């Protein structure tokens, strides 16, 4: 499996936004995340870092 979990970093805190993220699409005001089941989530954030080997995507509020 190649999916990753997406976390939102706000200062020192991290909260899991979505599990099994398959697609990240840039939008005008942020990012659209889509999981392997087709569930979609829009967030006003940018990619802070990605560690695909660890299946981890860290986003930061904008």
Jmol script that loads the backbone (N, CA, C; Angstrom):
load data "model"
ATOM      1  N   UNK A   1       0.836  -1.183   0.000  1.00  0.00           N
ATOM      2  CA  UNK A   1       0.000   0.000   0.000  1.00  0.00           C
ATOM      3  C   UNK A   1       0.879   1.243   0.000  1.00  0.00           C
ATOM      4  N   UNK A   2       0.452   2.254  -0.737  1.00  0.00           N
ATOM      5  CA  UNK A   2       1.246   3.473  -0.887  1.00  0.00           C
ATOM      6  C   UNK A   2       0.578   4.690  -0.264  1.00  0.00           C
ATOM      7  N   UNK A   3      -0.527   4.518   0.406  1.00  0.00           N
ATOM      8  CA  UNK A   3      -1.236   5.656   0.976  1.00  0.00           C
ATOM      9  C   UNK A   3      -0.472   6.194   2.182  1.00  0.00           C
ATOM     10  N   UNK A   4      -0.768   7.461   2.484  1.00  0.00           N
ATOM     11  CA  UNK A   4      -0.135   8.115   3.625  1.00  0.00           C
ATOM     12  C   UNK A   4      -1.195   8.749   4.509  1.00  0.00           C
ATOM     13  N   UNK A   5      -0.836   9.032   5.738  1.00  0.00           N
ATOM     14  CA  UNK A   5      -1.705   9.760   6.650  1.00  0.00           C
ATOM     15  C   UNK A   5      -1.312  11.230   6.615  1.00  0.00           C
ATOM     16  N   UNK A   6      -2.306  12.105   6.622  1.00  0.00           N
ATOM     17  CA  UNK A   6      -2.068  13.546   6.577  1.00  0.00           C
ATOM     18  C   UNK A   6      -2.315  14.157   7.949  1.00  0.00           C
ATOM     19  N   UNK A   7      -1.360  14.953   8.387  1.00  0.00           N
ATOM     20  CA  UNK A   7      -1.432  15.629   9.678  1.00  0.00           C
ATOM     21  C   UNK A   7      -1.386  17.129   9.456  1.00  0.00           C
ATOM     22  N   UNK A   8      -2.101  17.885  10.290  1.00  0.00           N
ATOM     23  CA  UNK A   8      -2.080  19.341  10.225  1.00  0.00           C
ATOM     24  C   UNK A   8      -1.292  19.863  11.411  1.00  0.00           C
ATOM     25  N   UNK A   9      -0.241  20.612  11.137  1.00  0.00           N
ATOM     26  CA  UNK A   9       0.594  21.196  12.185  1.00  0.00           C
ATOM     27  C   UNK A   9       0.145  22.632  12.420  1.00  0.00           C
ATOM     28  N   UNK A  10      -0.098  22.944  13.682  1.00  0.00           N
ATOM     29  CA  UNK A  10      -0.454  24.301  14.090  1.00  0.00           C
ATOM     30  C   UNK A  10       0.432  24.647  15.273  1.00  0.00           C
ATOM     31  N   UNK A  11       1.538  25.309  14.996  1.00  0.00           N
ATOM     32  CA  UNK A  11       2.511  25.569  16.058  1.00  0.00           C
ATOM     33  C   UNK A  11       3.218  24.278  16.420  1.00  0.00           C
ATOM     34  N   UNK A  12       3.118  23.875  17.669  1.00  0.00           N
ATOM     35  CA  UNK A  12       3.753  22.640  18.142  1.00  0.00           C
ATOM     36  C   UNK A  12       2.828  21.437  18.055  1.00  0.00           C
ATOM     37  N   UNK A  13       1.538  21.661  17.785  1.00  0.00           N
ATOM     38  CA  UNK A  13       0.545  20.583  17.789  1.00  0.00           C
ATOM     39  C   UNK A  13       0.353  19.995  16.396  1.00  0.00           C
ATOM     40  N   UNK A  14       0.094  18.691  16.352  1.00  0.00           N
ATOM     41  CA  UNK A  14      -0.264  18.012  15.115  1.00  0.00           C
ATOM     42  C   UNK A  14      -1.535  17.215  15.331  1.00  0.00           C
ATOM     43  N   UNK A  15      -2.444  17.339  14.361  1.00  0.00           N
ATOM     44  CA  UNK A  15      -3.709  16.616  14.414  1.00  0.00           C
ATOM     45  C   UNK A  15      -3.855  15.838  13.113  1.00  0.00           C
ATOM     46  N   UNK A  16      -4.244  14.561  13.199  1.00  0.00           N
ATOM     47  CA  UNK A  16      -4.450  13.794  11.981  1.00  0.00           C
ATOM     48  C   UNK A  16      -5.706  14.294  11.274  1.00  0.00           C
ATOM     49  N   UNK A  17      -5.547  14.672  10.009  1.00  0.00           N
ATOM     50  CA  UNK A  17      -6.683  15.129   9.206  1.00  0.00           C
ATOM     51  C   UNK A  17      -7.360  13.977   8.485  1.00  0.00           C
ATOM     52  N   UNK A  18      -6.547  13.103   7.907  1.00  0.00           N
ATOM     53  CA  UNK A  18      -7.115  12.042   7.095  1.00  0.00           C
ATOM     54  C   UNK A  18      -6.145  10.867   7.021  1.00  0.00           C
ATOM     55  N   UNK A  19      -6.700   9.670   7.073  1.00  0.00           N
ATOM     56  CA  UNK A  19      -5.921   8.451   6.892  1.00  0.00           C
ATOM     57  C   UNK A  19      -6.025   7.995   5.445  1.00  0.00           C
ATOM     58  N   UNK A  20      -5.083   7.223   5.017  1.00  0.00           N
ATOM     59  CA  UNK A  20      -5.088   6.586   3.691  1.00  0.00           C
ATOM     60  C   UNK A  20      -5.276   7.579   2.554  1.00  0.00           C
ATOM     61  N   UNK A  21      -4.526   8.688   2.611  1.00  0.00           N
ATOM     62  CA  UNK A  21      -4.601   9.704   1.560  1.00  0.00           C
ATOM     63  C   UNK A  21      -3.988   9.131   0.288  1.00  0.00           C
ATOM     64  N   UNK A  22      -4.736   9.240  -0.799  1.00  0.00           N
ATOM     65  CA  UNK A  22      -4.287   8.740  -2.090  1.00  0.00           C
ATOM     66  C   UNK A  22      -3.865   9.884  -3.009  1.00  0.00           C
ATOM     67  N   UNK A  23      -4.594  11.015  -2.945  1.00  0.00           N
ATOM     68  CA  UNK A  23      -4.359  12.132  -3.853  1.00  0.00           C
ATOM     69  C   UNK A  23      -4.379  13.450  -3.093  1.00  0.00           C
ATOM     70  N   UNK A  24      -3.460  14.342  -3.464  1.00  0.00           N
ATOM     71  CA  UNK A  24      -3.464  15.716  -2.971  1.00  0.00           C
ATOM     72  C   UNK A  24      -3.508  16.611  -4.192  1.00  0.00           C
ATOM     73  N   UNK A  25      -4.523  17.473  -4.257  1.00  0.00           N
ATOM     74  CA  UNK A  25      -4.665  18.388  -5.382  1.00  0.00           C
ATOM     75  C   UNK A  25      -4.575  19.826  -4.888  1.00  0.00           C
ATOM     76  N   UNK A  26      -3.719  20.646  -5.512  1.00  0.00           N
ATOM     77  CA  UNK A  26      -3.677  22.061  -5.132  1.00  0.00           C
ATOM     78  C   UNK A  26      -4.943  22.764  -5.597  1.00  0.00           C
ATOM     79  N   UNK A  27      -5.474  23.625  -4.756  1.00  0.00           N
ATOM     80  CA  UNK A  27      -6.652  24.435  -5.069  1.00  0.00           C
ATOM     81  C   UNK A  27      -6.268  25.899  -4.877  1.00  0.00           C
ATOM     82  N   UNK A  28      -7.163  26.778  -5.241  1.00  0.00           N
ATOM     83  CA  UNK A  28      -6.874  28.204  -5.151  1.00  0.00           C
ATOM     84  C   UNK A  28      -6.510  28.639  -3.737  1.00  0.00           C
ATOM     85  N   UNK A  29      -7.236  28.124  -2.744  1.00  0.00           N
ATOM     86  CA  UNK A  29      -7.032  28.558  -1.357  1.00  0.00           C
ATOM     87  C   UNK A  29      -6.471  27.477  -0.448  1.00  0.00           C
ATOM     88  N   UNK A  30      -5.944  26.404  -0.999  1.00  0.00           N
ATOM     89  CA  UNK A  30      -5.430  25.346  -0.147  1.00  0.00           C
ATOM     90  C   UNK A  30      -5.232  24.047  -0.894  1.00  0.00           C
ATOM     91  N   UNK A  31      -5.600  22.946  -0.236  1.00  0.00           N
ATOM     92  CA  UNK A  31      -5.398  21.617  -0.793  1.00  0.00           C
ATOM     93  C   UNK A  31      -6.661  20.782  -0.669  1.00  0.00           C
ATOM     94  N   UNK A  32      -6.886  19.928  -1.655  1.00  0.00           N
ATOM     95  CA  UNK A  32      -7.962  18.941  -1.579  1.00  0.00           C
ATOM     96  C   UNK A  32      -7.302  17.581  -1.403  1.00  0.00           C
ATOM     97  N   UNK A  33      -7.681  16.871  -0.345  1.00  0.00           N
ATOM     98  CA  UNK A  33      -7.168  15.538  -0.074  1.00  0.00           C
ATOM     99  C   UNK A  33      -8.267  14.530  -0.385  1.00  0.00           C
ATOM    100  N   UNK A  34      -7.889  13.430  -1.004  1.00  0.00           N
ATOM    101  CA  UNK A  34      -8.838  12.377  -1.334  1.00  0.00           C
ATOM    102  C   UNK A  34      -8.253  11.063  -0.828  1.00  0.00           C
ATOM    103  N   UNK A  35      -9.060  10.304  -0.077  1.00  0.00           N
ATOM    104  CA  UNK A  35      -8.561   9.030   0.434  1.00  0.00           C
ATOM    105  C   UNK A  35      -8.886   7.898  -0.540  1.00  0.00           C
ATOM    106  N   UNK A  36      -8.490   6.683  -0.188  1.00  0.00           N
ATOM    107  CA  UNK A  36      -8.668   5.540  -1.089  1.00  0.00           C
ATOM    108  C   UNK A  36     -10.124   5.152  -1.285  1.00  0.00           C
ATOM    109  N   UNK A  37     -11.008   5.674  -0.458  1.00  0.00           N
ATOM    110  CA  UNK A  37     -12.433   5.380  -0.576  1.00  0.00           C
ATOM    111  C   UNK A  37     -13.191   6.486  -1.306  1.00  0.00           C
ATOM    112  N   UNK A  38     -12.486   7.534  -1.718  1.00  0.00           N
ATOM    113  CA  UNK A  38     -13.102   8.643  -2.437  1.00  0.00           C
ATOM    114  C   UNK A  38     -13.574   9.780  -1.553  1.00  0.00           C
ATOM    115  N   UNK A  39     -13.410   9.659  -0.240  1.00  0.00           N
ATOM    116  CA  UNK A  39     -13.787  10.737   0.673  1.00  0.00           C
ATOM    117  C   UNK A  39     -12.867  11.926   0.417  1.00  0.00           C
ATOM    118  N   UNK A  40     -13.443  13.123   0.340  1.00  0.00           N
ATOM    119  CA  UNK A  40     -12.674  14.328   0.049  1.00  0.00           C
ATOM    120  C   UNK A  40     -12.683  15.286   1.227  1.00  0.00           C
ATOM    121  N   UNK A  41     -11.579  16.011   1.365  1.00  0.00           N
ATOM    122  CA  UNK A  41     -11.445  16.999   2.425  1.00  0.00           C
ATOM    123  C   UNK A  41     -10.684  18.185   1.859  1.00  0.00           C
ATOM    124  N   UNK A  42     -11.215  19.396   2.063  1.00  0.00           N
ATOM    125  CA  UNK A  42     -10.516  20.611   1.667  1.00  0.00           C
ATOM    126  C   UNK A  42      -9.957  21.271   2.920  1.00  0.00           C
ATOM    127  N   UNK A  43      -8.715  21.718   2.844  1.00  0.00           N
ATOM    128  CA  UNK A  43      -8.093  22.407   3.970  1.00  0.00           C
ATOM    129  C   UNK A  43      -7.278  23.592   3.472  1.00  0.00           C
ATOM    130  N   UNK A  44      -7.308  24.659   4.229  1.00  0.00           N
ATOM    131  CA  UNK A  44      -6.492  25.834   3.920  1.00  0.00           C
ATOM    132  C   UNK A  44      -5.120  25.614   4.532  1.00  0.00           C
ATOM    133  N   UNK A  45      -4.295  24.896   3.777  1.00  0.00           N
ATOM    134  CA  UNK A  45      -2.967  24.525   4.263  1.00  0.00           C
ATOM    135  C   UNK A  45      -2.027  24.359   3.086  1.00  0.00           C
ATOM    136  N   UNK A  46      -0.739  24.276   3.426  1.00  0.00           N
ATOM    137  CA  UNK A  46       0.285  23.984   2.428  1.00  0.00           C
ATOM    138  C   UNK A  46       1.083  22.797   2.937  1.00  0.00           C
ATOM    139  N   UNK A  47       1.789  22.137   2.041  1.00  0.00           N
ATOM    140  CA  UNK A  47       2.591  20.989   2.433  1.00  0.00           C
ATOM    141  C   UNK A  47       3.850  21.485   3.142  1.00  0.00           C
ATOM    142  N   UNK A  48       4.035  21.028   4.359  1.00  0.00           N
ATOM    143  CA  UNK A  48       5.229  21.365   5.147  1.00  0.00           C
ATOM    144  C   UNK A  48       6.340  20.375   4.835  1.00  0.00           C
ATOM    145  N   UNK A  49       6.028  19.080   4.943  1.00  0.00           N
ATOM    146  CA  UNK A  49       6.983  18.047   4.553  1.00  0.00           C
ATOM    147  C   UNK A  49       6.256  16.733   4.324  1.00  0.00           C
ATOM    148  N   UNK A  50       6.907  15.881   3.571  1.00  0.00           N
ATOM    149  CA  UNK A  50       6.357  14.560   3.258  1.00  0.00           C
ATOM    150  C   UNK A  50       7.458  13.523   3.456  1.00  0.00           C
ATOM    151  N   UNK A  51       7.104  12.448   4.129  1.00  0.00           N
ATOM    152  CA  UNK A  51       8.003  11.319   4.292  1.00  0.00           C
ATOM    153  C   UNK A  51       7.245  10.103   3.789  1.00  0.00           C
ATOM    154  N   UNK A  52       7.360   9.847   2.512  1.00  0.00           N
ATOM    155  CA  UNK A  52       6.557   8.789   1.902  1.00  0.00           C
ATOM    156  C   UNK A  52       6.979   7.404   2.375  1.00  0.00           C
ATOM    157  N   UNK A  53       8.234   7.232   2.714  1.00  0.00           N
ATOM    158  CA  UNK A  53       8.681   5.949   3.233  1.00  0.00           C
ATOM    159  C   UNK A  53       7.960   5.618   4.540  1.00  0.00           C
ATOM    160  N   UNK A  54       7.658   6.671   5.337  1.00  0.00           N
ATOM    161  CA  UNK A  54       6.932   6.495   6.598  1.00  0.00           C
ATOM    162  C   UNK A  54       5.437   6.748   6.437  1.00  0.00           C
ATOM    163  N   UNK A  55       4.979   6.971   5.205  1.00  0.00           N
ATOM    164  CA  UNK A  55       3.559   7.191   4.911  1.00  0.00           C
ATOM    165  C   UNK A  55       3.007   8.374   5.713  1.00  0.00           C
ATOM    166  N   UNK A  56       3.734   9.495   5.690  1.00  0.00           N
ATOM    167  CA  UNK A  56       3.369  10.647   6.523  1.00  0.00           C
ATOM    168  C   UNK A  56       3.467  11.948   5.715  1.00  0.00           C
ATOM    169  N   UNK A  57       2.375  12.712   5.739  1.00  0.00           N
ATOM    170  CA  UNK A  57       2.317  14.024   5.092  1.00  0.00           C
ATOM    171  C   UNK A  57       1.980  15.043   6.171  1.00  0.00           C
ATOM    172  N   UNK A  58       2.811  16.074   6.300  1.00  0.00           N
ATOM    173  CA  UNK A  58       2.566  17.099   7.304  1.00  0.00           C
ATOM    174  C   UNK A  58       2.193  18.385   6.566  1.00  0.00           C
ATOM    175  N   UNK A  59       1.032  18.921   6.922  1.00  0.00           N
ATOM    176  CA  UNK A  59       0.527  20.158   6.341  1.00  0.00           C
ATOM    177  C   UNK A  59       0.620  21.263   7.376  1.00  0.00           C
ATOM    178  N   UNK A  60       0.662  22.508   6.902  1.00  0.00           N
ATOM    179  CA  UNK A  60       0.746  23.669   7.791  1.00  0.00           C
ATOM    180  C   UNK A  60      -0.334  24.656   7.386  1.00  0.00           C
ATOM    181  N   UNK A  61      -1.077  25.175   8.381  1.00  0.00           N
ATOM    182  CA  UNK A  61      -2.129  26.149   8.108  1.00  0.00           C
ATOM    183  C   UNK A  61      -1.581  27.367   7.372  1.00  0.00           C
ATOM    184  N   UNK A  62      -2.401  27.917   6.446  1.00  0.00           N
ATOM    185  CA  UNK A  62      -2.020  29.158   5.784  1.00  0.00           C
ATOM    186  C   UNK A  62      -3.018  30.233   6.140  1.00  0.00           C
TER     187      UNK A  62
END
end "model"
wireframe off; spacefill off
backbone 0.3
color backbone group
